[in-house]
Every structure is written in structure tokens, then in C-alpha cells.
Amino acid sequence: MSLHVFLYGGRVSTTLAPAPAKAPATPARPHRTRVLALPEARWALVSLVAFLLALPLDIGGAPAWTYAPLYAIAYAAGGWEPALEGLRALREKTLDVDLLMIVAALGAAGVGQVLDGALLIVIFATSGALEALATARTADSVRGLLDLAPTTATRVREDREETVPAADLTVGDLVLVRPGERIGADGTVLDGAGEVDQATITGESVPVLKRPGDDVFAGTLNGTGALRVRVTRDPADSVVARIVTLVEEASRTKAPTQLFIEKIEQRYSVGVVIATLAVFGIPLVLGAALTDALLRAMTFMIVASPCAVVLATMPPLLSAIANAGRHGVLVKSAVAMERLGEIDAAALDKTGTLTEGTPEVTAVRPLPASDLDQDALLALAAAAEHPSEHPLARAIVAAARARGLHIASADDFTAAPGRGVTAVIDGRTVHVGRADTPEGAETTVRVTRDGTLLGTLALTDRLRADAAPATAALTALTGAAPTLLTGDHAAAAARVATATGITDVHADLLPEGKVEAVREQERAGRKVLFVGDGVNDAPALAAAHAGAAMGRAGSDLALETADAVVVRDELAAVPAVVRLSRRARRLVLQNLVVAGAFITVLVLWDLIGHLPLPLGVAGHEGSTVLVGLNGLRLLRESAWRSE
């Protein structure tokens, strides 16, 4: 919703409030780090290209001098950084799988298996580049969030206006916010009335009428009417600033993002190194020839290297990512895909997630004394609202057009902030304005003609067609109905909850409230999937065990923070990708069993008997191919639609 919030600067064609001298410029999209701007990506690309050029030459039987230099480039470009990191870790008295992979790759090259070693190098270099890109893009989106708050504000002192940097505002300052301007600081309205679009903060689907005494938030957009706002919170402590802080803190404190196999890499790496040294050293002590001992040790290193284990993990997850992508869900990494399958609780945003995020006319109620039927009342309201760009006006006009009604032309159109629109239609004055009633599940609009009430229209945020089935599917997957977390008011939240079968509802939440609700569940031992779309959802997306963002109207920050993006905006895709992730996790475990069995048999053969190097390589490569092919099963269409 980060772009959506800036579209209403010209919402009303005519206003009774003073117009600004110049419309505020729409803030530019935040800078996005280019892939090749990252050194990790550049080195990975060089390694991949060199490998792809060498591969057909090697397989095709070309002379070694044609492809050996290309393999050398692939090794050097993709391996120098993991090797350096591994050596640094070794200096800190730890041994990780990166260094083991480099040693295994060099060992493979040393016994003639250059292709296998190069493949390992390329896999690790590409994985590192993707991780660096994800980190950089998240940092970009967090920086871009600060653009929501304006850089300047109009401060009023002794009836004199002055333009000052918004960061220089202090508690107690009086700020003038004209129509179409964004509010520079959190504060309280002292004078004026206007409808403020605060979807970025609270997620409310329609602008909220603000009058003296009401609170407003920095970065929200004043659509109609001039407001005088008393600053009540330092700009550095505004809700927008706190969102940035929450996202950064949640990202830092989130559990380490490791694949299953990486959680045991330290022990495995140390064990292989110690065992290899033993296989080499013990025969020497017992009088074996140096060449024989070295050959046995290298054979052991090859058959014990985790090539099959690496491929046991990655193909199922990558195949699941590809399958999800074909069905409109972008899962950002293998780690993210694995995390989606671990969830045992779900929490959902309302506006833009369970609902479309746009109002629609749900009821037309003419008064019996008006002598108008529903179509006539709706057509009259649409004629008066037609010149307006307000979201409610657009919804009313759209409803009239959907019924095929004739919309008459309007004269003398005016819009009064907080009071609605007035126009002359067929010589009679028609007024359409929001009813001054307590917040409810619907927005009520009154239609009058020449001062006589003709009837009302009811508007609500449209529920997604797949909201109820998706909620039921998540309930079946996790064993409990999802929780509804929304910044909208309680009545609107209750309406959506009733329609979707949700019983646990938290309304009127600011972003930190959503984070606390997620963390409360996680403190209870649950692994929560949070689904949202707005800037106000980003902290919860970062704090949750896994996060999914709705892609159509999703803010840049939400899309970058989430583990998965539902590109086609189909909520039913969320439980589908969770099911797919769980299948991928089951295949990973199957592959680890197969890979472990092969490694165990080959290692014991080498230690107890005499395993010929070609046979060891064949067994090692055979297990690698087997687990790789098993993982590719998730590319099938049936994998998405299973269960």
C-alpha cells in the first residue's frame, strides 16, 4: 500500500478549504540494490558462466586444455570467498561446511573429478549471492520506508507560517497540513476537519474523518480539508520511525535462518577432517606406503564429502520454489521454503489480505416516503459523487455502473471536508455525506435532496472470494483457526472474522501491537505464519517464524520483508504453498536417509576393506544423482494440488 497511499492528492475536485500553492510531489520509489552491484553476485556469475562453458567441452571429450582453464576460473571465482570465510572461522577455532566444501572440491580435482568439485563451488557461490541480495533488498526497503514521512512541514508561530525540516519539529509545535499533503509528525488535531488516508499505519480501507481532538500519524495523507496539528511526539519517535526500528530489531532477533543440514555442519565437518587425517596417518604409522595411504585418504574424503547431503536438501526445496512460482507464489530462498513447512499457527491481517482493501456498496436503503427504489437512489447518489475522486465516491459510481444505471450530469459540484459533496441535479440540490454514527462494521452514507433525507447507502470492504476457504485450509494445516490482527476498528474486524470462521480477533492494533501478538504466540511455543500486505504489517512479517505478503497492493517493505510473496494475490495459494513446503521437508528427510546410507556403506568399505577409487566415485555420484532425481519430483503439477 505504499504507493496506494499517495494517490489521493487530488481526491476532491472542489474543496472549501484553502488550496496549497503547489501539490506535493509523489515520493520516488526507494533505491533498489542491483544484483550485479553486489560482489558476491558478480563472483558467483563468473563462476557459473565458466562452469557452463566448460561443462559441454568436458562431457563432449574435448582436449583438457580447452576446459581446464575454465574450471580453474570457476574454482577461483566461486571458491575464494568461502575459503577465506572458512579460514577466518578456523582462526576462531570453529570449522564450518564452507571450508569442508572447498577442501572436498580441491580433493575431487586432485583425483581427477574436476567437474564434481566445480559443481560444488558453483552451488555454494550462488547460495551466498542469493543471501547477500536478500539482505541488501531488505535494507533498501527499510530505508525507503522513511520516505513515507515528508522531509518538510509547515510550522505556524504567531500566525506566521514557515517551512522547516520535519526532523526539526518538537513536541508542542503547531503544524499546518493542507489538502493533499502528508502529515509531518504524530500529533493531535487542534482545528479543521479532513479525511486522512492512514492505511499505511492502521490498514483501514477508507479515509478516516479527523476533527479537533483526534490523533494523526506522521506519513499519513490528508485528503480533504486543512488541519492544524499540535505535535505530540518527537519525529524520531513517530509510528513510522518505530516501524523501521521494529523491522530491524525483528530481523536481528529472528532465529538463525539455517537449513536442516547446516545445523549439524560443525560436527560433521570436524568429524570428516579428523577421520580423513586418521585414515591417512594410521596406515603410515603401521608402515603403509605414502602413496597408498594418500590414495585411501583421498578416497575417504570423496565418499565422505557431503555432496549427496547437499543435494539431498537443495533439489526438493528448489523444485518446490519453482513449482510455487508457476502458481503465483514467489518463495525467496530454500530457507524460506523450509520455514513455511514448519509453521503450526497462522495470523492474518484484514485489509488487503482477507479483504480486497477497497470499499463496495453492500446495501441501498431508500426511505418509503422518498418514492424512490434502490436503483433510483443509487443513481442519484452516483450522479452527485461522479466528479469526486474519494474512494467512497468511486465505489458508489462503480456500483451504479455495475447495475447499468444512467448517471446524470451534475452542476455546481462542491466538496466540504468531513461533510460530503453537494451538487445540483435536474435543478435540485443533492447532498451525499457520511453519516455521523459510531464506528460499525459498515460505512453509512446519507443521501438528501433539497434538505430531505431520501435514504442511505452501506459500504464495506469487500471480502476476498477465497478468504473463507483459505482460512479453513490453514485451520486444517495448523490444527487451530488463524488469529486476526488488524488496525481497523473492532466492528469491521468482527464482520470479517464471522465471515471467515475466525474467533480470535485483535483490532485497533498499531504495528507494534501486531508484533507483540505474534511474539506472544511464539513465546507459547508456536511457530507463526503471518500474512499481510501493508507497511504496518512489515514488523510482524519480520518477527513471525514465516511471513507471506499479498503482492498486488503490497508495500515495498512488506514484499521485501516477507519470506514469500503471493504474486497473483490469491489467498488460497498460502495454504497451498505450506502444504508444498511440508512435502519438500519430507523429501529432504528421505534424501538424507538415502545419502547417509550410501556414505556409511562406502566409508565402511573403504575403512574395513579396499574400496577402489573409481568404484567409490561411482557410488558417491550415484547417490548424488539418486537424491537429486528424487527431489525433482516436486516439479510435477500434482505436487501443488496434492492433499
Disulfide bonds with the S-S distance in Angstrom:
none
